[in-house]
């Protein structure tokens, strides 16, 4: 049993490796991944007095959010349209491992983009707790990759998958405390915000940036992201299973 | 002899279509089995259910005694799949695709490269191993798909229309390759609507129409079943109208076969004088005339009520479920 799980995991890694090579680390996709967060961020922050320590975690979180998630709206539907997804379905590998492989590919892409932004921002905004910040990047990238998969799972083509995924992501950015602190939001939006994975990611990164760590909140942030990841992957598997029925 | 594939009451129902309707069959280890039928008959849906691409609505299918519903991973370890359209990554090289497939099937690292080289040489693509698959012709992609499907040395090979749309040379090469694999012991499940291909390659064939298997036997036995109907192939100069031939005495049906007509008759010796009279009366020269032995195509026509060259249902012909199955 354990051997079968190890084999499944190894094959998930091979899928991730393949996805990273053929979809994620392509010049246009990397440029898209790098430009989109900064353009979104600038469109909101230009003309406002934005504190760099407040802004940096948001920017890095958006990089992970769009990097890890947005590319999934391309990779999975494209594979289903071109028929290459059938190659995976006919291989001796579980559907969960296929989904996990794809999530790992988005995770790697998200981590690369987030680290790129972190490297750019470090000279302007010192990072008192770099290990926690990196931990935040890892957790956030995986959660957002799983979320991207969930959003693209029902669709068999990119034009179908992109619009709903983009709308949901943009909406989430504005209610997850990236630009506006949660405390400044109306109560009902705060409730909605706590149902969003991005909220926990931003909070975790802000804690690392601020230097003062609230252990209880930190554990909540990490646990929430683990829970979101598990739920997103499980639903994605069920949606894909339903699609092949 | 051991069974390679067992199918019992397999059914696939989509919201508005019953694509496959309670089919059952067994395929023995080492057998070359053909699954024939027109487009939309249920061939690809069946192969998709047997390879894990889609799930059956009802029924059971097993691969080497591994139930596809309960032990899908174990079942898929034994199969190689060559679908009708490319399942390879255009962005990757031929070599990259083969290695990726080897990894997916758990081929050990030390064996992968050797196996990839062997297979690419077998399908004559080793010189193109570093080229992106997106630049390949349809025939080259098909050959590469076969190589990819064989990378883990599967005991059962599923092939969905492997020669459709290929030029004569590529089709012959692929046919030769599949026959050689079968000779070496691989069980082959081939879907095709090329009846001559099935006749030449398959030890046993099933004919499917409207989601139901309407006949299953060896090609020769299926042909024997149609022996009551004989055919005469004739070519006239100048060409004549098909409808004029339909009115000839003893002629049951007429089909255009290239520049010739194929006349289906009960008894060739009785029909021949009428054909000669027809030519004489219409001042036609008979360019060629021959009586034909029943072919698998004749069996197909008789059993399905379909014209293979048209692959459409003729209004006046009987529905497939009105024909008695031969199995």
Interface residues (C-beta under 8 A of the other chain):
Chain A: X4 X7 X8 X10 X11 X14 X15 X18 X21 X22 X82 X83 X84 X86 X87 X88 X89 X90 X91 X92 X93 X94 X244 X245
Chain B: X51 X52 X53 X54 X55 X57 X72 X73 X74 X76 X77 X79 X81 X83 X85 X86 X87 X88 X89 X90 X91 X92 X100 X101 X103 X104 X105 X106 X148
